[in-house]
Amino acid sequence: MKITVNGTDTDVAANTLAQALHELGYGDQRVATAVNENFVPATARDAQELAEGDRLEIVTPRQGG
């Protein structure tokens, strides 16, 4: 299905947010996620279903100052 990941159209086979993160190479990394501008906590990613056209934002923590 086609979704938008961080502003880029992307095709994924995943049906859930957790599956999409794995498919996109994030594995077990600590990231913040939102689907259609709604924050999704890590504990809810397995249950968060994705649909054609969804907008996924993935934010990775950065160090520095």
TIDO-116457 format. One record per atom (N, C-alpha, C): residue in three letters; atom name; x, y negated, z. Coordinates in Angstrom, 2 decimals, decimal comma, always signed. Atoms other than C-alpha are relative to their C-alpha. Layout:
% TIDO-116457
<rec><kekol>Ala</kekol><milum>CA</milum><xx>X</xx><yy>Y</yy><zz>Z</zz></rec>
...
END
This chain:
% TIDO-116457
<rec><kekol>Met</kekol><milum>N</milum><xx>+0,85</xx><yy>+1,17</yy><zz>+0,00</zz></rec>
<rec><kekol>Met</kekol><milum>CA</milum><xx>+0,00</xx><yy>+0,00</yy><zz>+0,00</zz></rec>
<rec><kekol>Met</kekol><milum>C</milum><xx>+0,89</xx><yy>-1,23</yy><zz>+0,00</zz></rec>
<rec><kekol>Lys</kekol><milum>N</milum><xx>-0,76</xx><yy>+1,24</yy><zz>+0,07</zz></rec>
<rec><kekol>Lys</kekol><milum>CA</milum><xx>+1,14</xx><yy>-3,55</yy><zz>-0,57</zz></rec>
<rec><kekol>Lys</kekol><milum>C</milum><xx>-0,37</xx><yy>-0,88</yy><zz>+1,20</zz></rec>
<rec><kekol>Ile</kekol><milum>N</milum><xx>+0,16</xx><yy>+0,93</yy><zz>-1,10</zz></rec>
<rec><kekol>Ile</kekol><milum>CA</milum><xx>+1,65</xx><yy>-5,74</yy><zz>+2,50</zz></rec>
<rec><kekol>Ile</kekol><milum>C</milum><xx>+1,06</xx><yy>-1,09</yy><zz>-0,16</zz></rec>
<rec><kekol>Thr</kekol><milum>N</milum><xx>-1,01</xx><yy>+1,05</yy><zz>+0,01</zz></rec>
<rec><kekol>Thr</kekol><milum>CA</milum><xx>+3,63</xx><yy>-8,91</yy><zz>+3,12</zz></rec>
<rec><kekol>Thr</kekol><milum>C</milum><xx>+0,80</xx><yy>+0,10</yy><zz>+1,28</zz></rec>
<rec><kekol>Val</kekol><milum>N</milum><xx>-0,89</xx><yy>-0,11</yy><zz>-1,14</zz></rec>
<rec><kekol>Val</kekol><milum>CA</milum><xx>+6,64</xx><yy>-8,57</yy><zz>+5,41</zz></rec>
<rec><kekol>Val</kekol><milum>C</milum><xx>+0,91</xx><yy>-1,22</yy><zz>+0,02</zz></rec>
<rec><kekol>Asn</kekol><milum>N</milum><xx>-0,79</xx><yy>+1,22</yy><zz>-0,13</zz></rec>
<rec><kekol>Asn</kekol><milum>CA</milum><xx>+8,20</xx><yy>-11,83</yy><zz>+6,59</zz></rec>
<rec><kekol>Asn</kekol><milum>C</milum><xx>-0,01</xx><yy>-0,82</yy><zz>-1,29</zz></rec>
<rec><kekol>Gly</kekol><milum>N</milum><xx>+0,18</xx><yy>+0,83</yy><zz>+1,17</zz></rec>
<rec><kekol>Gly</kekol><milum>CA</milum><xx>+6,83</xx><yy>-13,58</yy><zz>+3,51</zz></rec>
<rec><kekol>Gly</kekol><milum>C</milum><xx>+0,32</xx><yy>+0,67</yy><zz>-1,32</zz></rec>
<rec><kekol>Thr</kekol><milum>N</milum><xx>-0,36</xx><yy>-0,72</yy><zz>+1,22</zz></rec>
<rec><kekol>Thr</kekol><milum>CA</milum><xx>+7,91</xx><yy>-10,92</yy><zz>+0,98</zz></rec>
<rec><kekol>Thr</kekol><milum>C</milum><xx>-0,96</xx><yy>+1,15</yy><zz>-0,25</zz></rec>
<rec><kekol>Asp</kekol><milum>N</milum><xx>+0,89</xx><yy>-1,11</yy><zz>+0,34</zz></rec>
<rec><kekol>Asp</kekol><milum>CA</milum><xx>+5,50</xx><yy>-8,61</yy><zz>-0,81</zz></rec>
<rec><kekol>Asp</kekol><milum>C</milum><xx>+0,79</xx><yy>+1,30</yy><zz>+0,03</zz></rec>
<rec><kekol>Thr</kekol><milum>N</milum><xx>-0,70</xx><yy>-1,27</yy><zz>-0,21</zz></rec>
<rec><kekol>Thr</kekol><milum>CA</milum><xx>+6,45</xx><yy>-5,04</yy><zz>+0,12</zz></rec>
<rec><kekol>Thr</kekol><milum>C</milum><xx>-0,98</xx><yy>+1,14</yy><zz>-0,13</zz></rec>
<rec><kekol>Asp</kekol><milum>N</milum><xx>+0,81</xx><yy>-1,22</yy><zz>+0,08</zz></rec>
<rec><kekol>Asp</kekol><milum>CA</milum><xx>+5,10</xx><yy>-1,59</yy><zz>-0,73</zz></rec>
<rec><kekol>Asp</kekol><milum>C</milum><xx>+0,45</xx><yy>+0,95</yy><zz>+1,09</zz></rec>
<rec><kekol>Val</kekol><milum>N</milum><xx>-0,30</xx><yy>-0,98</yy><zz>-1,05</zz></rec>
<rec><kekol>Val</kekol><milum>CA</milum><xx>+4,90</xx><yy>+0,86</yy><zz>+2,19</zz></rec>
<rec><kekol>Val</kekol><milum>C</milum><xx>-0,99</xx><yy>+1,15</yy><zz>-0,10</zz></rec>
<rec><kekol>Ala</kekol><milum>N</milum><xx>+0,89</xx><yy>-1,16</yy><zz>-0,07</zz></rec>
<rec><kekol>Ala</kekol><milum>CA</milum><xx>+3,46</xx><yy>+4,33</yy><zz>+2,62</zz></rec>
<rec><kekol>Ala</kekol><milum>C</milum><xx>-0,64</xx><yy>+0,10</yy><zz>+1,38</zz></rec>
<rec><kekol>Ala</kekol><milum>N</milum><xx>+0,44</xx><yy>-0,06</yy><zz>-1,40</zz></rec>
<rec><kekol>Ala</kekol><milum>CA</milum><xx>+2,87</xx><yy>+3,72</yy><zz>+6,35</zz></rec>
<rec><kekol>Ala</kekol><milum>C</milum><xx>-1,46</xx><yy>-0,41</yy><zz>+0,15</zz></rec>
<rec><kekol>Asn</kekol><milum>N</milum><xx>+1,38</xx><yy>+0,35</yy><zz>-0,34</zz></rec>
<rec><kekol>Asn</kekol><milum>CA</milum><xx>-0,61</xx><yy>+3,57</yy><zz>+7,86</zz></rec>
<rec><kekol>Asn</kekol><milum>C</milum><xx>-0,09</xx><yy>-0,80</yy><zz>+1,29</zz></rec>
<rec><kekol>Thr</kekol><milum>N</milum><xx>+0,00</xx><yy>+0,74</yy><zz>-1,26</zz></rec>
<rec><kekol>Thr</kekol><milum>CA</milum><xx>+0,37</xx><yy>+2,08</yy><zz>+11,23</zz></rec>
<rec><kekol>Thr</kekol><milum>C</milum><xx>+1,22</xx><yy>-0,90</yy><zz>+0,06</zz></rec>
<rec><kekol>Leu</kekol><milum>N</milum><xx>-1,13</xx><yy>+0,91</yy><zz>-0,18</zz></rec>
<rec><kekol>Leu</kekol><milum>CA</milum><xx>+2,67</xx><yy>-0,67</yy><zz>+12,39</zz></rec>
<rec><kekol>Leu</kekol><milum>C</milum><xx>+1,25</xx><yy>+0,75</yy><zz>+0,40</zz></rec>
<rec><kekol>Ala</kekol><milum>N</milum><xx>-1,17</xx><yy>-0,77</yy><zz>-0,43</zz></rec>
<rec><kekol>Ala</kekol><milum>CA</milum><xx>+4,97</xx><yy>+1,82</yy><zz>+14,13</zz></rec>
<rec><kekol>Ala</kekol><milum>C</milum><xx>+0,63</xx><yy>+0,73</yy><zz>-1,18</zz></rec>
<rec><kekol>Gln</kekol><milum>N</milum><xx>-0,51</xx><yy>-0,70</yy><zz>+1,18</zz></rec>
<rec><kekol>Gln</kekol><milum>CA</milum><xx>+5,29</xx><yy>+3,85</yy><zz>+10,93</zz></rec>
<rec><kekol>Gln</kekol><milum>C</milum><xx>+0,68</xx><yy>-0,98</yy><zz>-0,96</zz></rec>
<rec><kekol>Ala</kekol><milum>N</milum><xx>-0,58</xx><yy>+1,00</yy><zz>+0,90</zz></rec>
<rec><kekol>Ala</kekol><milum>CA</milum><xx>+5,97</xx><yy>+0,70</yy><zz>+8,90</zz></rec>
<rec><kekol>Ala</kekol><milum>C</milum><xx>+1,36</xx><yy>-0,46</yy><zz>+0,51</zz></rec>
<rec><kekol>Leu</kekol><milum>N</milum><xx>-1,29</xx><yy>+0,42</yy><zz>-0,55</zz></rec>
<rec><kekol>Leu</kekol><milum>CA</milum><xx>+8,74</xx><yy>-0,41</yy><zz>+11,25</zz></rec>
<rec><kekol>Leu</kekol><milum>C</milum><xx>+1,07</xx><yy>+1,06</yy><zz>-0,26</zz></rec>
<rec><kekol>His</kekol><milum>N</milum><xx>-0,95</xx><yy>-1,09</yy><zz>+0,27</zz></rec>
<rec><kekol>His</kekol><milum>CA</milum><xx>+10,40</xx><yy>+2,99</yy><zz>+10,91</zz></rec>
<rec><kekol>His</kekol><milum>C</milum><xx>+0,36</xx><yy>+0,04</yy><zz>-1,49</zz></rec>
<rec><kekol>Glu</kekol><milum>N</milum><xx>-0,21</xx><yy>-0,05</yy><zz>+1,45</zz></rec>
<rec><kekol>Glu</kekol><milum>CA</milum><xx>+9,96</xx><yy>+2,98</yy><zz>+7,12</zz></rec>
<rec><kekol>Glu</kekol><milum>C</milum><xx>+0,86</xx><yy>-1,17</yy><zz>-0,47</zz></rec>
<rec><kekol>Leu</kekol><milum>N</milum><xx>-0,75</xx><yy>+1,19</yy><zz>+0,39</zz></rec>
<rec><kekol>Leu</kekol><milum>CA</milum><xx>+11,43</xx><yy>-0,53</yy><zz>+6,88</zz></rec>
<rec><kekol>Leu</kekol><milum>C</milum><xx>+1,40</xx><yy>-0,05</yy><zz>+0,60</zz></rec>
<rec><kekol>Gly</kekol><milum>N</milum><xx>-1,36</xx><yy>-0,08</yy><zz>-0,52</zz></rec>
<rec><kekol>Gly</kekol><milum>CA</milum><xx>+14,54</xx><yy>+0,52</yy><zz>+8,80</zz></rec>
<rec><kekol>Gly</kekol><milum>C</milum><xx>+0,22</xx><yy>-0,62</yy><zz>+1,36</zz></rec>
<rec><kekol>Tyr</kekol><milum>N</milum><xx>-0,16</xx><yy>+0,60</yy><zz>-1,33</zz></rec>
<rec><kekol>Tyr</kekol><milum>CA</milum><xx>+13,85</xx><yy>-1,05</yy><zz>+12,19</zz></rec>
<rec><kekol>Tyr</kekol><milum>C</milum><xx>+0,13</xx><yy>+1,05</yy><zz>+1,10</zz></rec>
<rec><kekol>Gly</kekol><milum>N</milum><xx>-0,16</xx><yy>-1,08</yy><zz>-0,95</zz></rec>
<rec><kekol>Gly</kekol><milum>CA</milum><xx>+13,71</xx><yy>+2,31</yy><zz>+13,97</zz></rec>
<rec><kekol>Gly</kekol><milum>C</milum><xx>-0,43</xx><yy>-0,39</yy><zz>+1,40</zz></rec>
<rec><kekol>Asp</kekol><milum>N</milum><xx>+0,29</xx><yy>+0,32</yy><zz>-1,40</zz></rec>
<rec><kekol>Asp</kekol><milum>CA</milum><xx>+13,91</xx><yy>+1,74</yy><zz>+17,73</zz></rec>
<rec><kekol>Asp</kekol><milum>C</milum><xx>+0,52</xx><yy>-1,37</yy><zz>+0,42</zz></rec>
<rec><kekol>Gln</kekol><milum>N</milum><xx>-0,50</xx><yy>+1,34</yy><zz>-0,34</zz></rec>
<rec><kekol>Gln</kekol><milum>CA</milum><xx>+15,26</xx><yy>-1,82</yy><zz>+17,52</zz></rec>
<rec><kekol>Gln</kekol><milum>C</milum><xx>-1,05</xx><yy>-0,78</yy><zz>+0,78</zz></rec>
<rec><kekol>Arg</kekol><milum>N</milum><xx>+0,91</xx><yy>+0,89</yy><zz>-0,72</zz></rec>
<rec><kekol>Arg</kekol><milum>CA</milum><xx>+13,78</xx><yy>-4,36</yy><zz>+19,87</zz></rec>
<rec><kekol>Arg</kekol><milum>C</milum><xx>-0,36</xx><yy>-1,16</yy><zz>-0,91</zz></rec>
<rec><kekol>Val</kekol><milum>N</milum><xx>+0,50</xx><yy>+1,05</yy><zz>+0,87</zz></rec>
<rec><kekol>Val</kekol><milum>CA</milum><xx>+11,66</xx><yy>-6,64</yy><zz>+17,75</zz></rec>
<rec><kekol>Val</kekol><milum>C</milum><xx>-1,34</xx><yy>-0,48</yy><zz>+0,53</zz></rec>
<rec><kekol>Ala</kekol><milum>N</milum><xx>+1,34</xx><yy>+0,51</yy><zz>-0,26</zz></rec>
<rec><kekol>Ala</kekol><milum>CA</milum><xx>+8,61</xx><yy>-8,83</yy><zz>+18,16</zz></rec>
<rec><kekol>Ala</kekol><milum>C</milum><xx>-0,78</xx><yy>+0,14</yy><zz>-1,31</zz></rec>
<rec><kekol>Thr</kekol><milum>N</milum><xx>+0,79</xx><yy>-0,23</yy><zz>+1,20</zz></rec>
<rec><kekol>Thr</kekol><milum>CA</milum><xx>+5,76</xx><yy>-8,10</yy><zz>+15,76</zz></rec>
<rec><kekol>Thr</kekol><milum>C</milum><xx>-1,35</xx><yy>-0,71</yy><zz>+0,08</zz></rec>
<rec><kekol>Ala</kekol><milum>N</milum><xx>+1,33</xx><yy>+0,58</yy><zz>+0,12</zz></rec>
<rec><kekol>Ala</kekol><milum>CA</milum><xx>+2,61</xx><yy>-9,78</yy><zz>+14,54</zz></rec>
<rec><kekol>Ala</kekol><milum>C</milum><xx>-0,61</xx><yy>+0,51</yy><zz>-1,30</zz></rec>
<rec><kekol>Val</kekol><milum>N</milum><xx>+0,74</xx><yy>-0,39</yy><zz>+1,19</zz></rec>
<rec><kekol>Val</kekol><milum>CA</milum><xx>-0,03</xx><yy>-8,59</yy><zz>+12,08</zz></rec>
<rec><kekol>Val</kekol><milum>C</milum><xx>-1,10</xx><yy>-1,03</yy><zz>-0,19</zz></rec>
<rec><kekol>Asn</kekol><milum>N</milum><xx>+0,97</xx><yy>+1,05</yy><zz>+0,32</zz></rec>
<rec><kekol>Asn</kekol><milum>CA</milum><xx>-2,08</xx><yy>-11,30</yy><zz>+10,41</zz></rec>
<rec><kekol>Asn</kekol><milum>C</milum><xx>-0,03</xx><yy>-1,07</yy><zz>+1,09</zz></rec>
<rec><kekol>Glu</kekol><milum>N</milum><xx>-0,22</xx><yy>+1,05</yy><zz>-1,01</zz></rec>
<rec><kekol>Glu</kekol><milum>CA</milum><xx>-0,71</xx><yy>-13,85</yy><zz>+12,91</zz></rec>
<rec><kekol>Glu</kekol><milum>C</milum><xx>-0,43</xx><yy>+0,38</yy><zz>+1,41</zz></rec>
<rec><kekol>Asn</kekol><milum>N</milum><xx>+0,36</xx><yy>-0,46</yy><zz>-1,34</zz></rec>
<rec><kekol>Asn</kekol><milum>CA</milum><xx>-1,78</xx><yy>-11,74</yy><zz>+15,92</zz></rec>
<rec><kekol>Asn</kekol><milum>C</milum><xx>+1,13</xx><yy>+0,84</yy><zz>+0,57</zz></rec>
<rec><kekol>Phe</kekol><milum>N</milum><xx>-1,09</xx><yy>-0,72</yy><zz>-0,65</zz></rec>
<rec><kekol>Phe</kekol><milum>CA</milum><xx>+1,00</xx><yy>-10,61</yy><zz>+18,28</zz></rec>
<rec><kekol>Phe</kekol><milum>C</milum><xx>-0,43</xx><yy>+1,42</yy><zz>+0,31</zz></rec>
<rec><kekol>Val</kekol><milum>N</milum><xx>+0,27</xx><yy>-1,41</yy><zz>-0,32</zz></rec>
<rec><kekol>Val</kekol><milum>CA</milum><xx>+1,19</xx><yy>-6,82</yy><zz>+18,64</zz></rec>
<rec><kekol>Val</kekol><milum>C</milum><xx>+1,13</xx><yy>+0,48</yy><zz>+0,91</zz></rec>
<rec><kekol>Pro</kekol><milum>N</milum><xx>-1,04</xx><yy>-0,48</yy><zz>-0,91</zz></rec>
<rec><kekol>Pro</kekol><milum>CA</milum><xx>+3,06</xx><yy>-5,57</yy><zz>+21,74</zz></rec>
<rec><kekol>Pro</kekol><milum>C</milum><xx>+0,49</xx><yy>+1,39</yy><zz>-0,42</zz></rec>
<rec><kekol>Ala</kekol><milum>N</milum><xx>-0,61</xx><yy>-1,28</yy><zz>+0,36</zz></rec>
<rec><kekol>Ala</kekol><milum>CA</milum><xx>+5,37</xx><yy>-2,57</yy><zz>+21,37</zz></rec>
<rec><kekol>Ala</kekol><milum>C</milum><xx>-0,89</xx><yy>+1,18</yy><zz>+0,39</zz></rec>
<rec><kekol>Thr</kekol><milum>N</milum><xx>+0,84</xx><yy>-1,10</yy><zz>-0,48</zz></rec>
<rec><kekol>Thr</kekol><milum>CA</milum><xx>+2,95</xx><yy>-0,41</yy><zz>+23,35</zz></rec>
<rec><kekol>Thr</kekol><milum>C</milum><xx>-1,22</xx><yy>+0,24</yy><zz>-0,88</zz></rec>
<rec><kekol>Ala</kekol><milum>N</milum><xx>+1,19</xx><yy>-0,13</yy><zz>+0,84</zz></rec>
<rec><kekol>Ala</kekol><milum>CA</milum><xx>+0,19</xx><yy>-0,99</yy><zz>+20,77</zz></rec>
<rec><kekol>Ala</kekol><milum>C</milum><xx>+0,32</xx><yy>+0,30</yy><zz>-1,46</zz></rec>
<rec><kekol>Arg</kekol><milum>N</milum><xx>-0,39</xx><yy>-0,16</yy><zz>+1,41</zz></rec>
<rec><kekol>Arg</kekol><milum>CA</milum><xx>+2,15</xx><yy>-0,40</yy><zz>+17,56</zz></rec>
<rec><kekol>Arg</kekol><milum>C</milum><xx>-0,47</xx><yy>+1,31</yy><zz>-0,62</zz></rec>
<rec><kekol>Asp</kekol><milum>N</milum><xx>+0,48</xx><yy>-1,28</yy><zz>+0,54</zz></rec>
<rec><kekol>Asp</kekol><milum>CA</milum><xx>+1,16</xx><yy>+3,26</yy><zz>+17,19</zz></rec>
<rec><kekol>Asp</kekol><milum>C</milum><xx>-1,47</xx><yy>-0,07</yy><zz>-0,37</zz></rec>
<rec><kekol>Ala</kekol><milum>N</milum><xx>+1,44</xx><yy>+0,11</yy><zz>+0,23</zz></rec>
<rec><kekol>Ala</kekol><milum>CA</milum><xx>-2,52</xx><yy>+2,29</yy><zz>+17,30</zz></rec>
<rec><kekol>Ala</kekol><milum>C</milum><xx>-0,37</xx><yy>-1,10</yy><zz>-1,00</zz></rec>
<rec><kekol>Gln</kekol><milum>N</milum><xx>+0,29</xx><yy>+1,11</yy><zz>+0,90</zz></rec>
<rec><kekol>Gln</kekol><milum>CA</milum><xx>-2,22</xx><yy>-0,81</yy><zz>+15,07</zz></rec>
<rec><kekol>Gln</kekol><milum>C</milum><xx>+0,01</xx><yy>+0,48</yy><zz>-1,44</zz></rec>
<rec><kekol>Glu</kekol><milum>N</milum><xx>+0,10</xx><yy>-0,44</yy><zz>+1,39</zz></rec>
<rec><kekol>Glu</kekol><milum>CA</milum><xx>-3,49</xx><yy>+0,30</yy><zz>+11,67</zz></rec>
<rec><kekol>Glu</kekol><milum>C</milum><xx>+0,26</xx><yy>-1,15</yy><zz>-0,94</zz></rec>
<rec><kekol>Leu</kekol><milum>N</milum><xx>-0,27</xx><yy>+1,00</yy><zz>+1,03</zz></rec>
<rec><kekol>Leu</kekol><milum>CA</milum><xx>-2,38</xx><yy>-1,53</yy><zz>+8,55</zz></rec>
<rec><kekol>Leu</kekol><milum>C</milum><xx>-0,96</xx><yy>+0,21</yy><zz>-1,16</zz></rec>
<rec><kekol>Ala</kekol><milum>N</milum><xx>+0,87</xx><yy>-0,06</yy><zz>+1,16</zz></rec>
<rec><kekol>Ala</kekol><milum>CA</milum><xx>-4,52</xx><yy>-2,35</yy><zz>+5,53</zz></rec>
<rec><kekol>Ala</kekol><milum>C</milum><xx>+0,64</xx><yy>-0,79</yy><zz>-1,14</zz></rec>
<rec><kekol>Glu</kekol><milum>N</milum><xx>-0,48</xx><yy>+0,70</yy><zz>+1,19</zz></rec>
<rec><kekol>Glu</kekol><milum>CA</milum><xx>-3,79</xx><yy>-3,50</yy><zz>+2,00</zz></rec>
<rec><kekol>Glu</kekol><milum>C</milum><xx>-0,12</xx><yy>-1,51</yy><zz>+0,21</zz></rec>
<rec><kekol>Gly</kekol><milum>N</milum><xx>+0,00</xx><yy>+1,46</yy><zz>-0,09</zz></rec>
<rec><kekol>Gly</kekol><milum>CA</milum><xx>-2,82</xx><yy>-7,18</yy><zz>+2,03</zz></rec>
<rec><kekol>Gly</kekol><milum>C</milum><xx>+0,34</xx><yy>-0,57</yy><zz>+1,36</zz></rec>
<rec><kekol>Asp</kekol><milum>N</milum><xx>-0,36</xx><yy>+0,51</yy><zz>-1,33</zz></rec>
<rec><kekol>Asp</kekol><milum>CA</milum><xx>-1,92</xx><yy>-7,40</yy><zz>+5,73</zz></rec>
<rec><kekol>Asp</kekol><milum>C</milum><xx>+1,32</xx><yy>-0,76</yy><zz>-0,06</zz></rec>
<rec><kekol>Arg</kekol><milum>N</milum><xx>-1,22</xx><yy>+0,80</yy><zz>-0,12</zz></rec>
<rec><kekol>Arg</kekol><milum>CA</milum><xx>+0,75</xx><yy>-9,91</yy><zz>+6,70</zz></rec>
<rec><kekol>Arg</kekol><milum>C</milum><xx>+0,71</xx><yy>+0,39</yy><zz>+1,30</zz></rec>
<rec><kekol>Leu</kekol><milum>N</milum><xx>-0,78</xx><yy>-0,48</yy><zz>-1,12</zz></rec>
<rec><kekol>Leu</kekol><milum>CA</milum><xx>+3,44</xx><yy>-8,50</yy><zz>+8,98</zz></rec>
<rec><kekol>Leu</kekol><milum>C</milum><xx>+1,20</xx><yy>-0,93</yy><zz>+0,21</zz></rec>
<rec><kekol>Glu</kekol><milum>N</milum><xx>-1,18</xx><yy>+0,79</yy><zz>-0,36</zz></rec>
<rec><kekol>Glu</kekol><milum>CA</milum><xx>+5,98</xx><yy>-10,67</yy><zz>+10,78</zz></rec>
<rec><kekol>Glu</kekol><milum>C</milum><xx>+0,82</xx><yy>+0,81</yy><zz>+0,99</zz></rec>
<rec><kekol>Ile</kekol><milum>N</milum><xx>-0,92</xx><yy>-0,72</yy><zz>-0,86</zz></rec>
<rec><kekol>Ile</kekol><milum>CA</milum><xx>+9,01</xx><yy>-9,03</yy><zz>+12,37</zz></rec>
<rec><kekol>Ile</kekol><milum>C</milum><xx>+1,12</xx><yy>-0,97</yy><zz>+0,39</zz></rec>
<rec><kekol>Val</kekol><milum>N</milum><xx>-1,02</xx><yy>+0,95</yy><zz>-0,49</zz></rec>
<rec><kekol>Val</kekol><milum>CA</milum><xx>+11,32</xx><yy>-11,14</yy><zz>+14,53</zz></rec>
<rec><kekol>Val</kekol><milum>C</milum><xx>+0,98</xx><yy>+0,78</yy><zz>+0,87</zz></rec>
<rec><kekol>Thr</kekol><milum>N</milum><xx>-1,04</xx><yy>-0,65</yy><zz>-0,78</zz></rec>
<rec><kekol>Thr</kekol><milum>CA</milum><xx>+14,62</xx><yy>-9,81</yy><zz>+15,82</zz></rec>
<rec><kekol>Thr</kekol><milum>C</milum><xx>+0,66</xx><yy>-1,02</yy><zz>+0,92</zz></rec>
<rec><kekol>Pro</kekol><milum>N</milum><xx>-0,65</xx><yy>+0,95</yy><zz>-0,91</zz></rec>
<rec><kekol>Pro</kekol><milum>CA</milum><xx>+16,32</xx><yy>-11,36</yy><zz>+18,86</zz></rec>
<rec><kekol>Pro</kekol><milum>C</milum><xx>+1,37</xx><yy>-0,39</yy><zz>-0,52</zz></rec>
<rec><kekol>Arg</kekol><milum>N</milum><xx>-1,30</xx><yy>+0,51</yy><zz>+0,42</zz></rec>
<rec><kekol>Arg</kekol><milum>CA</milum><xx>+19,38</xx><yy>-13,49</yy><zz>+18,22</zz></rec>
<rec><kekol>Arg</kekol><milum>C</milum><xx>+0,75</xx><yy>-0,47</yy><zz>+1,21</zz></rec>
<rec><kekol>Gln</kekol><milum>N</milum><xx>-0,85</xx><yy>+0,50</yy><zz>-1,07</zz></rec>
<rec><kekol>Gln</kekol><milum>CA</milum><xx>+22,28</xx><yy>-14,26</yy><zz>+20,47</zz></rec>
<rec><kekol>Gln</kekol><milum>C</milum><xx>+0,74</xx><yy>-1,22</yy><zz>-0,49</zz></rec>
<rec><kekol>Gly</kekol><milum>N</milum><xx>-0,78</xx><yy>+1,18</yy><zz>+0,36</zz></rec>
<rec><kekol>Gly</kekol><milum>CA</milum><xx>+24,28</xx><yy>-17,39</yy><zz>+20,55</zz></rec>
<rec><kekol>Gly</kekol><milum>C</milum><xx>-0,50</xx><yy>-1,23</yy><zz>+0,72</zz></rec>
<rec><kekol>Gly</kekol><milum>N</milum><xx>+0,43</xx><yy>+1,19</yy><zz>-0,70</zz></rec>
<rec><kekol>Gly</kekol><milum>CA</milum><xx>+23,93</xx><yy>-20,87</yy><zz>+21,65</zz></rec>
<rec><kekol>Gly</kekol><milum>C</milum><xx>+0,60</xx><yy>-1,17</yy><zz>-0,57</zz></rec>
END
